[in-house]
């Protein structure tokens, strides 16, 4: 399987993780993308430009989602605390 295909599969997994609001899975996928990019950079036959573009896309998705998921977790925590206060 090519690195570009693997990155595409990682992006598909990221969409599933976003659906489940699974920040841990997203961070795990980020590490996989880093490993794939490192492997592709030493492979002269790889399409590094495509892989780097997809890595950049994944990084943007993760950056936006991390902030949103953290806000949702804080909101959920404060709502749970409010329920016990009443």
LINNORBEL-V292035 format. One record per residue. N is the residue number from 0. RES is the residue in one letter. PHI is phi in degrees with one decimal (* if undefined). D_FIRST is the distance of its C-alpha to the first C-alpha in whole Angstrom. Layout:
BEGIN
[[N	RES	PHI	D_FIRST] [N	RES	PHI	D_FIRST]]
END
This chain:
BEGIN
[[0	X	*	0] [1	X	-79.8	4] [2	X	-62.9	7] [3	X	-63.6	8] [4	X	-65.9	6] [5	X	-63.3	7] [6	X	-61.7	10] [7	X	-61.6	11] [8	X	-64.3	11] [9	X	-63.4	13] [10	X	-63.0	15] [11	X	-62.4	16] [12	X	-63.4	16] [13	X	-64.0	19] [14	X	-63.2	21] [15	X	-63.9	21] [16	X	-65.5	22] [17	X	-64.2	25] [18	X	-60.6	26] [19	X	-92.7	27] [20	X	55.6	28] [21	X	-100.7	26] [22	X	-66.0	26] [23	X	-60.5	25] [24	X	-64.1	22] [25	X	-61.6	22] [26	X	-67.9	23] [27	X	-62.1	20] [28	X	-65.1	17] [29	X	-60.3	19] [30	X	-65.8	18] [31	X	-62.4	15] [32	X	-63.4	15] [33	X	-60.8	17] [34	X	-65.5	15] [35	X	-65.1	12] [36	X	-63.9	14] [37	X	-62.8	16] [38	X	-66.1	13] [39	X	-70.3	12] [40	X	-70.1	16] [41	X	-95.2	16] [42	X	-98.0	14] [43	X	-67.7	16] [44	X	-88.9	13] [45	X	-75.0	11] [46	X	-100.1	13] [47	X	-61.6	15] [48	X	-59.9	17] [49	X	-64.5	15] [50	X	-65.2	14] [51	X	-64.5	17] [52	X	-64.5	18] [53	X	-70.1	16] [54	X	-64.0	17] [55	X	-61.9	21] [56	X	-60.4	21] [57	X	-62.9	20] [58	X	-61.9	22] [59	X	-64.9	25] [60	X	-60.3	24] [61	X	-64.4	24] [62	X	-60.5	28] [63	X	-67.4	29] [64	X	-70.5	28] [65	X	-58.4	29] [66	X	-64.6	33] [67	X	-67.1	33] [68	X	-67.3	32] [69	X	-63.0	34] [70	X	-64.3	37] [71	X	-63.7	36] [72	X	-64.5	37] [73	X	-64.1	40] [74	X	-63.2	41] [75	X	-62.2	40] [76	X	-63.7	42] [77	X	-71.6	45] [78	X	-67.7	46] [79	X	-66.1	45] [80	X	-63.4	48] [81	X	-65.2	50] [82	X	-64.7	50] [83	X	-75.5	52] [84	X	-73.3	54] [85	X	-85.7	56]]
END
